[in-house]
């Protein structure tokens, strides 16, 4: 019987789309999701975060996000990779960061 190979995923990309961002409730969720993600990951671009994360921190991040979002309206995608060296990135265009004060 072959042993099942397991991997530790210590680097993630997180993308989110929070509905109703122009309503008071939607703005609250957008700000809350942004703040939670900022606790664990580096803000990359608009609604995209990425960075190194431990498995236990990833569980905590996911649980906090589940408690904030509306599961029928909002969308969060987490892509796991083994480390920051296990993917290639191509940037086309201006990669200047937006000011984060817009989201807070």
PDB file as gemmi writes it, atoms N, CA and C in Angstrom:
CRYST1    1.000    1.000    1.000  90.00  90.00  90.00 P 1                      
ATOM      1  N   UNK A   1       0.841  -1.172   0.000  1.00  0.00           N  
ATOM      2  CA  UNK A   1       0.000   0.000   0.000  1.00  0.00           C  
ATOM      3  C   UNK A   1       0.892   1.243   0.000  1.00  0.00           C  
ATOM      4  N   UNK A   2       0.666   2.135  -0.945  1.00  0.00           N  
ATOM      5  CA  UNK A   2       1.480   3.352  -1.069  1.00  0.00           C  
ATOM      6  C   UNK A   2       1.088   4.360   0.003  1.00  0.00           C  
ATOM      7  N   UNK A   3       2.091   4.993   0.548  1.00  0.00           N  
ATOM      8  CA  UNK A   3       1.856   6.015   1.564  1.00  0.00           C  
ATOM      9  C   UNK A   3       1.402   7.298   0.872  1.00  0.00           C  
ATOM     10  N   UNK A   4       0.335   7.883   1.392  1.00  0.00           N  
ATOM     11  CA  UNK A   4      -0.197   9.120   0.826  1.00  0.00           C  
ATOM     12  C   UNK A   4       0.750  10.268   1.169  1.00  0.00           C  
ATOM     13  N   UNK A   5       1.134  11.015   0.143  1.00  0.00           N  
ATOM     14  CA  UNK A   5       2.047  12.128   0.344  1.00  0.00           C  
ATOM     15  C   UNK A   5       1.253  13.366   0.764  1.00  0.00           C  
ATOM     16  N   UNK A   6       1.696  14.024   1.813  1.00  0.00           N  
ATOM     17  CA  UNK A   6       1.041  15.249   2.267  1.00  0.00           C  
ATOM     18  C   UNK A   6       2.017  16.407   2.139  1.00  0.00           C  
ATOM     19  N   UNK A   7       1.479  17.572   1.941  1.00  0.00           N  
ATOM     20  CA  UNK A   7       2.291  18.778   1.793  1.00  0.00           C  
ATOM     21  C   UNK A   7       1.888  19.799   2.828  1.00  0.00           C  
ATOM     22  N   UNK A   8       2.857  20.562   3.274  1.00  0.00           N  
ATOM     23  CA  UNK A   8       2.570  21.736   4.087  1.00  0.00           C  
ATOM     24  C   UNK A   8       2.493  22.921   3.150  1.00  0.00           C  
ATOM     25  N   UNK A   9       1.365  23.582   3.158  1.00  0.00           N  
ATOM     26  CA  UNK A   9       1.188  24.768   2.330  1.00  0.00           C  
ATOM     27  C   UNK A   9       1.426  25.979   3.209  1.00  0.00           C  
ATOM     28  N   UNK A  10       2.565  26.626   3.011  1.00  0.00           N  
ATOM     29  CA  UNK A  10       2.965  27.721   3.882  1.00  0.00           C  
ATOM     30  C   UNK A  10       2.904  29.082   3.209  1.00  0.00           C  
ATOM     31  N   UNK A  11       2.354  29.145   2.002  1.00  0.00           N  
ATOM     32  CA  UNK A  11       2.220  30.408   1.289  1.00  0.00           C  
ATOM     33  C   UNK A  11       0.861  30.397   0.603  1.00  0.00           C  
ATOM     34  N   UNK A  12       0.104  31.491   0.751  1.00  0.00           N  
ATOM     35  CA  UNK A  12      -1.214  31.522   0.134  1.00  0.00           C  
ATOM     36  C   UNK A  12      -1.453  32.826  -0.612  1.00  0.00           C  
ATOM     37  N   UNK A  13      -2.331  32.737  -1.583  1.00  0.00           N  
ATOM     38  CA  UNK A  13      -2.911  33.887  -2.261  1.00  0.00           C  
ATOM     39  C   UNK A  13      -4.372  33.912  -1.842  1.00  0.00           C  
ATOM     40  N   UNK A  14      -4.876  35.056  -1.456  1.00  0.00           N  
ATOM     41  CA  UNK A  14      -6.264  35.178  -1.045  1.00  0.00           C  
ATOM     42  C   UNK A  14      -6.910  36.278  -1.888  1.00  0.00           C  
ATOM     43  N   UNK A  15      -8.029  35.939  -2.535  1.00  0.00           N  
ATOM     44  CA  UNK A  15      -8.789  36.881  -3.351  1.00  0.00           C  
ATOM     45  C   UNK A  15     -10.193  36.972  -2.765  1.00  0.00           C  
ATOM     46  N   UNK A  16     -10.758  38.162  -2.710  1.00  0.00           N  
ATOM     47  CA  UNK A  16     -12.128  38.252  -2.221  1.00  0.00           C  
ATOM     48  C   UNK A  16     -12.955  39.218  -3.047  1.00  0.00           C  
ATOM     49  N   UNK A  17     -14.253  38.948  -3.047  1.00  0.00           N  
ATOM     50  CA  UNK A  17     -15.242  39.805  -3.687  1.00  0.00           C  
ATOM     51  C   UNK A  17     -16.418  39.877  -2.725  1.00  0.00           C  
ATOM     52  N   UNK A  18     -16.567  41.021  -2.098  1.00  0.00           N  
ATOM     53  CA  UNK A  18     -17.618  41.212  -1.107  1.00  0.00           C  
ATOM     54  C   UNK A  18     -18.757  41.995  -1.754  1.00  0.00           C  
ATOM     55  N   UNK A  19     -19.961  41.439  -1.721  1.00  0.00           N  
ATOM     56  CA  UNK A  19     -21.123  42.054  -2.368  1.00  0.00           C  
ATOM     57  C   UNK A  19     -21.592  43.294  -1.604  1.00  0.00           C  
ATOM     58  N   UNK A  20     -22.326  44.133  -2.303  1.00  0.00           N  
ATOM     59  CA  UNK A  20     -22.955  45.315  -1.695  1.00  0.00           C  
ATOM     60  C   UNK A  20     -21.967  46.255  -1.031  1.00  0.00           C  
ATOM     61  N   UNK A  21     -20.823  46.462  -1.657  1.00  0.00           N  
ATOM     62  CA  UNK A  21     -19.838  47.320  -1.010  1.00  0.00           C  
ATOM     63  C   UNK A  21     -20.277  48.771  -0.922  1.00  0.00           C  
ATOM     64  N   UNK A  22     -21.352  49.146  -1.625  1.00  0.00           N  
ATOM     65  CA  UNK A  22     -21.823  50.528  -1.549  1.00  0.00           C  
ATOM     66  C   UNK A  22     -22.928  50.710  -0.519  1.00  0.00           C  
ATOM     67  N   UNK A  23     -23.377  49.627   0.101  1.00  0.00           N  
ATOM     68  CA  UNK A  23     -24.335  49.752   1.196  1.00  0.00           C  
ATOM     69  C   UNK A  23     -23.563  49.812   2.512  1.00  0.00           C  
ATOM     70  N   UNK A  24     -24.204  50.297   3.544  1.00  0.00           N  
ATOM     71  CA  UNK A  24     -23.532  50.409   4.843  1.00  0.00           C  
ATOM     72  C   UNK A  24     -23.078  49.053   5.361  1.00  0.00           C  
ATOM     73  N   UNK A  25     -23.931  48.042   5.214  1.00  0.00           N  
ATOM     74  CA  UNK A  25     -23.582  46.701   5.679  1.00  0.00           C  
ATOM     75  C   UNK A  25     -22.448  46.124   4.841  1.00  0.00           C  
ATOM     76  N   UNK A  26     -22.502  46.315   3.518  1.00  0.00           N  
ATOM     77  CA  UNK A  26     -21.449  45.825   2.634  1.00  0.00           C  
ATOM     78  C   UNK A  26     -20.118  46.495   2.909  1.00  0.00           C  
ATOM     79  N   UNK A  27     -20.135  47.811   3.144  1.00  0.00           N  
ATOM     80  CA  UNK A  27     -18.898  48.531   3.460  1.00  0.00           C  
ATOM     81  C   UNK A  27     -18.278  47.996   4.743  1.00  0.00           C  
ATOM     82  N   UNK A  28     -19.131  47.684   5.710  1.00  0.00           N  
ATOM     83  CA  UNK A  28     -18.646  47.116   6.966  1.00  0.00           C  
ATOM     84  C   UNK A  28     -17.939  45.788   6.702  1.00  0.00           C  
ATOM     85  N   UNK A  29     -18.546  44.926   5.888  1.00  0.00           N  
ATOM     86  CA  UNK A  29     -17.949  43.616   5.601  1.00  0.00           C  
ATOM     87  C   UNK A  29     -16.644  43.766   4.832  1.00  0.00           C  
ATOM     88  N   UNK A  30     -16.606  44.676   3.857  1.00  0.00           N  
ATOM     89  CA  UNK A  30     -15.384  44.895   3.087  1.00  0.00           C  
ATOM     90  C   UNK A  30     -14.258  45.337   4.022  1.00  0.00           C  
ATOM     91  N   UNK A  31     -14.531  46.305   4.874  1.00  0.00           N  
ATOM     92  CA  UNK A  31     -13.512  46.806   5.799  1.00  0.00           C  
ATOM     93  C   UNK A  31     -13.073  45.725   6.773  1.00  0.00           C  
ATOM     94  N   UNK A  32     -14.015  44.938   7.252  1.00  0.00           N  
ATOM     95  CA  UNK A  32     -13.705  43.882   8.219  1.00  0.00           C  
ATOM     96  C   UNK A  32     -12.847  42.783   7.570  1.00  0.00           C  
ATOM     97  N   UNK A  33     -13.208  42.367   6.359  1.00  0.00           N  
ATOM     98  CA  UNK A  33     -12.434  41.341   5.651  1.00  0.00           C  
ATOM     99  C   UNK A  33     -11.024  41.854   5.390  1.00  0.00           C  
ATOM    100  N   UNK A  34     -10.920  43.107   4.940  1.00  0.00           N  
ATOM    101  CA  UNK A  34      -9.609  43.698   4.683  1.00  0.00           C  
ATOM    102  C   UNK A  34      -8.750  43.686   5.953  1.00  0.00           C  
ATOM    103  N   UNK A  35      -9.341  44.095   7.052  1.00  0.00           N  
ATOM    104  CA  UNK A  35      -8.609  44.167   8.332  1.00  0.00           C  
ATOM    105  C   UNK A  35      -8.153  42.782   8.802  1.00  0.00           C  
ATOM    106  N   UNK A  36      -8.999  41.779   8.654  1.00  0.00           N  
ATOM    107  CA  UNK A  36      -8.638  40.413   9.050  1.00  0.00           C  
ATOM    108  C   UNK A  36      -7.490  39.906   8.179  1.00  0.00           C  
ATOM    109  N   UNK A  37      -7.608  40.090   6.874  1.00  0.00           N  
ATOM    110  CA  UNK A  37      -6.553  39.618   5.961  1.00  0.00           C  
ATOM    111  C   UNK A  37      -5.226  40.301   6.269  1.00  0.00           C  
ATOM    112  N   UNK A  38      -5.280  41.582   6.593  1.00  0.00           N  
ATOM    113  CA  UNK A  38      -4.074  42.367   6.888  1.00  0.00           C  
ATOM    114  C   UNK A  38      -3.345  41.831   8.131  1.00  0.00           C  
ATOM    115  N   UNK A  39      -4.078  41.198   9.037  1.00  0.00           N  
ATOM    116  CA  UNK A  39      -3.462  40.619  10.239  1.00  0.00           C  
ATOM    117  C   UNK A  39      -2.534  39.458   9.905  1.00  0.00           C  
ATOM    118  N   UNK A  40      -2.808  38.756   8.802  1.00  0.00           N  
ATOM    119  CA  UNK A  40      -2.091  37.527   8.493  1.00  0.00           C  
ATOM    120  C   UNK A  40      -1.241  37.588   7.229  1.00  0.00           C  
ATOM    121  N   UNK A  41      -1.610  38.463   6.292  1.00  0.00           N  
ATOM    122  CA  UNK A  41      -0.981  38.459   4.975  1.00  0.00           C  
ATOM    123  C   UNK A  41      -0.583  39.864   4.552  1.00  0.00           C  
ATOM    124  N   UNK A  42       0.155  39.939   3.469  1.00  0.00           N  
ATOM    125  CA  UNK A  42       0.581  41.219   2.920  1.00  0.00           C  
ATOM    126  C   UNK A  42      -0.414  41.639   1.833  1.00  0.00           C  
ATOM    127  N   UNK A  43      -0.851  42.895   1.911  1.00  0.00           N  
ATOM    128  CA  UNK A  43      -1.782  43.429   0.916  1.00  0.00           C  
ATOM    129  C   UNK A  43      -1.046  43.562  -0.407  1.00  0.00           C  
ATOM    130  N   UNK A  44      -1.553  42.914  -1.437  1.00  0.00           N  
ATOM    131  CA  UNK A  44      -0.870  42.893  -2.729  1.00  0.00           C  
ATOM    132  C   UNK A  44      -1.485  43.877  -3.712  1.00  0.00           C  
ATOM    133  N   UNK A  45      -2.804  43.829  -3.864  1.00  0.00           N  
ATOM    134  CA  UNK A  45      -3.453  44.713  -4.819  1.00  0.00           C  
ATOM    135  C   UNK A  45      -4.962  44.630  -4.616  1.00  0.00           C  
ATOM    136  N   UNK A  46      -5.614  45.769  -4.409  1.00  0.00           N  
ATOM    137  CA  UNK A  46      -7.065  45.873  -4.191  1.00  0.00           C  
ATOM    138  C   UNK A  46      -7.582  44.780  -3.265  1.00  0.00           C  
ATOM    139  N   UNK A  47      -8.247  43.772  -3.766  1.00  0.00           N  
ATOM    140  CA  UNK A  47      -8.807  42.724  -2.906  1.00  0.00           C  
ATOM    141  C   UNK A  47      -7.979  41.442  -2.972  1.00  0.00           C  
ATOM    142  N   UNK A  48      -6.672  41.610  -3.074  1.00  0.00           N  
ATOM    143  CA  UNK A  48      -5.760  40.467  -3.158  1.00  0.00           C  
ATOM    144  C   UNK A  48      -4.701  40.580  -2.066  1.00  0.00           C  
ATOM    145  N   UNK A  49      -4.533  39.490  -1.343  1.00  0.00           N  
ATOM    146  CA  UNK A  49      -3.498  39.384  -0.322  1.00  0.00           C  
ATOM    147  C   UNK A  49      -2.678  38.150  -0.622  1.00  0.00           C  
ATOM    148  N   UNK A  50      -1.446  38.145  -0.119  1.00  0.00           N  
ATOM    149  CA  UNK A  50      -0.617  36.952  -0.259  1.00  0.00           C  
ATOM    150  C   UNK A  50       0.463  36.983   0.808  1.00  0.00           C  
ATOM    151  N   UNK A  51       1.045  35.809   1.069  1.00  0.00           N  
ATOM    152  CA  UNK A  51       2.150  35.767   2.009  1.00  0.00           C  
ATOM    153  C   UNK A  51       2.326  34.428   2.686  1.00  0.00           C  
ATOM    154  N   UNK A  52       3.393  34.362   3.456  1.00  0.00           N  
ATOM    155  CA  UNK A  52       3.687  33.176   4.259  1.00  0.00           C  
ATOM    156  C   UNK A  52       2.677  33.093   5.397  1.00  0.00           C  
ATOM    157  N   UNK A  53       2.292  31.871   5.712  1.00  0.00           N  
ATOM    158  CA  UNK A  53       1.335  31.663   6.793  1.00  0.00           C  
ATOM    159  C   UNK A  53       1.507  30.251   7.336  1.00  0.00           C  
ATOM    160  N   UNK A  54       1.391  30.103   8.623  1.00  0.00           N  
ATOM    161  CA  UNK A  54       1.456  28.772   9.230  1.00  0.00           C  
ATOM    162  C   UNK A  54       0.098  28.091   9.070  1.00  0.00           C  
ATOM    163  N   UNK A  55       0.071  26.765   9.108  1.00  0.00           N  
ATOM    164  CA  UNK A  55      -1.218  26.078   9.010  1.00  0.00           C  
ATOM    165  C   UNK A  55      -2.213  26.511  10.095  1.00  0.00           C  
ATOM    166  N   UNK A  56      -1.743  26.719  11.312  1.00  0.00           N  
ATOM    167  CA  UNK A  56      -2.660  27.132  12.389  1.00  0.00           C  
ATOM    168  C   UNK A  56      -3.182  28.548  12.156  1.00  0.00           C  
ATOM    169  N   UNK A  57      -2.329  29.448  11.652  1.00  0.00           N  
ATOM    170  CA  UNK A  57      -2.798  30.800  11.342  1.00  0.00           C  
ATOM    171  C   UNK A  57      -3.794  30.782  10.190  1.00  0.00           C  
ATOM    172  N   UNK A  58      -3.588  29.881   9.237  1.00  0.00           N  
ATOM    173  CA  UNK A  58      -4.524  29.789   8.121  1.00  0.00           C  
ATOM    174  C   UNK A  58      -5.899  29.348   8.610  1.00  0.00           C  
ATOM    175  N   UNK A  59      -5.937  28.420   9.532  1.00  0.00           N  
ATOM    176  CA  UNK A  59      -7.211  27.982  10.113  1.00  0.00           C  
ATOM    177  C   UNK A  59      -7.894  29.140  10.828  1.00  0.00           C  
ATOM    178  N   UNK A  60      -7.129  29.897  11.612  1.00  0.00           N  
ATOM    179  CA  UNK A  60      -7.696  31.050  12.319  1.00  0.00           C  
ATOM    180  C   UNK A  60      -8.205  32.101  11.332  1.00  0.00           C  
ATOM    181  N   UNK A  61      -7.429  32.375  10.274  1.00  0.00           N  
ATOM    182  CA  UNK A  61      -7.830  33.326   9.245  1.00  0.00           C  
ATOM    183  C   UNK A  61      -9.154  32.893   8.612  1.00  0.00           C  
ATOM    184  N   UNK A  62      -9.247  31.643   8.202  1.00  0.00           N  
ATOM    185  CA  UNK A  62     -10.462  31.142   7.563  1.00  0.00           C  
ATOM    186  C   UNK A  62     -11.666  31.231   8.494  1.00  0.00           C  
ATOM    187  N   UNK A  63     -11.479  30.887   9.760  1.00  0.00           N  
ATOM    188  CA  UNK A  63     -12.590  30.949  10.718  1.00  0.00           C  
ATOM    189  C   UNK A  63     -13.064  32.379  10.942  1.00  0.00           C  
ATOM    190  N   UNK A  64     -12.137  33.313  11.055  1.00  0.00           N  
ATOM    191  CA  UNK A  64     -12.522  34.726  11.229  1.00  0.00           C  
ATOM    192  C   UNK A  64     -13.288  35.225  10.011  1.00  0.00           C  
ATOM    193  N   UNK A  65     -12.828  34.867   8.821  1.00  0.00           N  
ATOM    194  CA  UNK A  65     -13.500  35.312   7.599  1.00  0.00           C  
ATOM    195  C   UNK A  65     -14.895  34.706   7.485  1.00  0.00           C  
ATOM    196  N   UNK A  66     -15.040  33.434   7.846  1.00  0.00           N  
ATOM    197  CA  UNK A  66     -16.352  32.776   7.797  1.00  0.00           C  
ATOM    198  C   UNK A  66     -17.361  33.471   8.698  1.00  0.00           C  
ATOM    199  N   UNK A  67     -16.885  34.037   9.811  1.00  0.00           N  
ATOM    200  CA  UNK A  67     -17.776  34.707  10.754  1.00  0.00           C  
ATOM    201  C   UNK A  67     -18.189  36.107  10.294  1.00  0.00           C  
ATOM    202  N   UNK A  68     -17.519  36.658   9.304  1.00  0.00           N  
ATOM    203  CA  UNK A  68     -17.796  38.023   8.859  1.00  0.00           C  
ATOM    204  C   UNK A  68     -18.607  38.066   7.567  1.00  0.00           C  
ATOM    205  N   UNK A  69     -18.311  37.171   6.642  1.00  0.00           N  
ATOM    206  CA  UNK A  69     -18.928  37.279   5.325  1.00  0.00           C  
ATOM    207  C   UNK A  69     -20.367  36.766   5.312  1.00  0.00           C  
ATOM    208  N   UNK A  70     -21.079  37.160   4.282  1.00  0.00           N  
ATOM    209  CA  UNK A  70     -22.386  36.597   3.983  1.00  0.00           C  
ATOM    210  C   UNK A  70     -22.139  35.502   2.950  1.00  0.00           C  
ATOM    211  N   UNK A  71     -22.259  34.264   3.352  1.00  0.00           N  
ATOM    212  CA  UNK A  71     -21.897  33.129   2.491  1.00  0.00           C  
ATOM    213  C   UNK A  71     -22.753  33.033   1.223  1.00  0.00           C  
ATOM    214  N   UNK A  72     -23.913  33.677   1.218  1.00  0.00           N  
ATOM    215  CA  UNK A  72     -24.765  33.661   0.031  1.00  0.00           C  
ATOM    216  C   UNK A  72     -24.398  34.757  -0.962  1.00  0.00           C  
ATOM    217  N   UNK A  73     -23.687  35.792  -0.516  1.00  0.00           N  
ATOM    218  CA  UNK A  73     -23.378  36.931  -1.383  1.00  0.00           C  
ATOM    219  C   UNK A  73     -21.891  37.125  -1.663  1.00  0.00           C  
ATOM    220  N   UNK A  74     -21.049  36.752  -0.723  1.00  0.00           N  
ATOM    221  CA  UNK A  74     -19.623  37.056  -0.803  1.00  0.00           C  
ATOM    222  C   UNK A  74     -18.824  35.851  -1.290  1.00  0.00           C  
ATOM    223  N   UNK A  75     -17.611  36.131  -1.763  1.00  0.00           N  
ATOM    224  CA  UNK A  75     -16.746  35.095  -2.323  1.00  0.00           C  
ATOM    225  C   UNK A  75     -15.318  35.321  -1.859  1.00  0.00           C  
ATOM    226  N   UNK A  76     -14.681  34.282  -1.341  1.00  0.00           N  
ATOM    227  CA  UNK A  76     -13.267  34.319  -0.967  1.00  0.00           C  
ATOM    228  C   UNK A  76     -12.617  33.066  -1.540  1.00  0.00           C  
ATOM    229  N   UNK A  77     -11.486  33.251  -2.203  1.00  0.00           N  
ATOM    230  CA  UNK A  77     -10.728  32.131  -2.756  1.00  0.00           C  
ATOM    231  C   UNK A  77      -9.328  32.152  -2.153  1.00  0.00           C  
ATOM    232  N   UNK A  78      -8.888  31.012  -1.670  1.00  0.00           N  
ATOM    233  CA  UNK A  78      -7.543  30.877  -1.106  1.00  0.00           C  
ATOM    234  C   UNK A  78      -6.802  29.829  -1.930  1.00  0.00           C  
ATOM    235  N   UNK A  79      -5.698  30.240  -2.517  1.00  0.00           N  
ATOM    236  CA  UNK A  79      -4.858  29.336  -3.296  1.00  0.00           C  
ATOM    237  C   UNK A  79      -3.614  29.048  -2.479  1.00  0.00           C  
ATOM    238  N   UNK A  80      -3.364  27.765  -2.227  1.00  0.00           N  
ATOM    239  CA  UNK A  80      -2.258  27.352  -1.372  1.00  0.00           C  
ATOM    240  C   UNK A  80      -1.099  26.848  -2.230  1.00  0.00           C  
ATOM    241  N   UNK A  81       0.106  27.289  -1.885  1.00  0.00           N  
ATOM    242  CA  UNK A  81       1.319  26.770  -2.505  1.00  0.00           C  
ATOM    243  C   UNK A  81       2.306  26.444  -1.393  1.00  0.00           C  
ATOM    244  N   UNK A  82       3.304  25.648  -1.719  1.00  0.00           N  
ATOM    245  CA  UNK A  82       4.229  25.189  -0.675  1.00  0.00           C  
ATOM    246  C   UNK A  82       5.075  26.319  -0.096  1.00  0.00           C  
ATOM    247  N   UNK A  83       5.552  27.217  -0.955  1.00  0.00           N  
ATOM    248  CA  UNK A  83       6.358  28.333  -0.468  1.00  0.00           C  
ATOM    249  C   UNK A  83       6.414  29.410  -1.542  1.00  0.00           C  
ATOM    250  N   UNK A  84       7.001  30.546  -1.214  1.00  0.00           N  
ATOM    251  CA  UNK A  84       7.027  31.669  -2.159  1.00  0.00           C  
ATOM    252  C   UNK A  84       7.876  31.370  -3.390  1.00  0.00           C  
ATOM    253  N   UNK A  85       8.695  30.331  -3.354  1.00  0.00           N  
ATOM    254  CA  UNK A  85       9.512  29.965  -4.500  1.00  0.00           C  
ATOM    255  C   UNK A  85       8.864  28.942  -5.421  1.00  0.00           C  
ATOM    256  N   UNK A  86       7.635  28.535  -5.106  1.00  0.00           N  
ATOM    257  CA  UNK A  86       7.001  27.480  -5.897  1.00  0.00           C  
ATOM    258  C   UNK A  86       6.035  28.007  -6.956  1.00  0.00           C  
ATOM    259  N   UNK A  87       6.134  29.287  -7.291  1.00  0.00           N  
ATOM    260  CA  UNK A  87       5.327  29.834  -8.374  1.00  0.00           C  
ATOM    261  C   UNK A  87       6.141  30.895  -9.098  1.00  0.00           C  
ATOM    262  N   UNK A  88       5.740  31.185 -10.314  1.00  0.00           N  
ATOM    263  CA  UNK A  88       6.389  32.236 -11.104  1.00  0.00           C  
ATOM    264  C   UNK A  88       5.390  33.368 -11.276  1.00  0.00           C  
ATOM    265  N   UNK A  89       5.874  34.582 -11.256  1.00  0.00           N  
ATOM    266  CA  UNK A  89       4.999  35.746 -11.380  1.00  0.00           C  
ATOM    267  C   UNK A  89       5.475  36.630 -12.516  1.00  0.00           C  
ATOM    268  N   UNK A  90       4.539  37.070 -13.319  1.00  0.00           N  
ATOM    269  CA  UNK A  90       4.813  38.027 -14.382  1.00  0.00           C  
ATOM    270  C   UNK A  90       3.958  39.253 -14.103  1.00  0.00           C  
ATOM    271  N   UNK A  91       4.575  40.407 -14.003  1.00  0.00           N  
ATOM    272  CA  UNK A  91       3.846  41.657 -13.783  1.00  0.00           C  
ATOM    273  C   UNK A  91       3.924  42.470 -15.065  1.00  0.00           C  
ATOM    274  N   UNK A  92       2.776  42.855 -15.562  1.00  0.00           N  
ATOM    275  CA  UNK A  92       2.697  43.689 -16.756  1.00  0.00           C  
ATOM    276  C   UNK A  92       2.022  44.987 -16.352  1.00  0.00           C  
ATOM    277  N   UNK A  93       2.653  46.097 -16.604  1.00  0.00           N  
ATOM    278  CA  UNK A  93       2.071  47.382 -16.240  1.00  0.00           C  
ATOM    279  C   UNK A  93       2.583  47.867 -14.898  1.00  0.00           C  
ATOM    280  N   UNK A  94       1.960  48.901 -14.415  1.00  0.00           N  
ATOM    281  CA  UNK A  94       2.363  49.586 -13.202  1.00  0.00           C  
ATOM    282  C   UNK A  94       1.972  48.769 -11.977  1.00  0.00           C  
ATOM    283  N   UNK A  95       2.938  48.414 -11.152  1.00  0.00           N  
ATOM    284  CA  UNK A  95       2.633  47.633  -9.956  1.00  0.00           C  
ATOM    285  C   UNK A  95       2.638  48.479  -8.691  1.00  0.00           C  
ATOM    286  N   UNK A  96       2.426  49.800  -8.824  1.00  0.00           N  
ATOM    287  CA  UNK A  96       2.350  50.673  -7.643  1.00  0.00           C  
ATOM    288  C   UNK A  96       1.149  50.273  -6.811  1.00  0.00           C  
ATOM    289  N   UNK A  97       1.314  50.318  -5.520  1.00  0.00           N  
ATOM    290  CA  UNK A  97       0.244  49.965  -4.599  1.00  0.00           C  
ATOM    291  C   UNK A  97      -0.662  51.169  -4.374  1.00  0.00           C  
ATOM    292  N   UNK A  98      -1.977  50.894  -4.190  1.00  0.00           N  
ATOM    293  CA  UNK A  98      -2.910  51.935  -3.809  1.00  0.00           C  
ATOM    294  C   UNK A  98      -2.738  52.204  -2.323  1.00  0.00           C  
ATOM    295  N   UNK A  99      -3.144  53.378  -1.895  1.00  0.00           N  
ATOM    296  CA  UNK A  99      -3.074  53.654  -0.467  1.00  0.00           C  
ATOM    297  C   UNK A  99      -4.118  52.814   0.252  1.00  0.00           C  
ATOM    298  N   UNK A 100      -3.749  52.298   1.383  1.00  0.00           N  
ATOM    299  CA  UNK A 100      -4.637  51.401   2.122  1.00  0.00           C  
ATOM    300  C   UNK A 100      -5.717  52.156   2.879  1.00  0.00           C  
ATOM    301  N   UNK A 101      -5.585  53.471   3.031  1.00  0.00           N  
ATOM    302  CA  UNK A 101      -6.565  54.230   3.784  1.00  0.00           C  
ATOM    303  C   UNK A 101      -7.941  54.208   3.114  1.00  0.00           C  
ATOM    304  N   UNK A 102      -7.997  53.890   1.842  1.00  0.00           N  
ATOM    305  CA  UNK A 102      -9.265  53.805   1.132  1.00  0.00           C  
ATOM    306  C   UNK A 102     -10.143  52.718   1.749  1.00  0.00           C  
ATOM    307  N   UNK A 103      -9.544  51.646   2.196  1.00  0.00           N  
ATOM    308  CA  UNK A 103     -10.285  50.487   2.662  1.00  0.00           C  
ATOM    309  C   UNK A 103     -10.573  50.503   4.158  1.00  0.00           C  
ATOM    310  N   UNK A 104      -9.919  51.362   4.880  1.00  0.00           N  
ATOM    311  CA  UNK A 104     -10.055  51.325   6.339  1.00  0.00           C  
ATOM    312  C   UNK A 104     -11.125  52.263   6.819  1.00  0.00           C  
TER     313      UNK A 104                                                      
END                                                                             
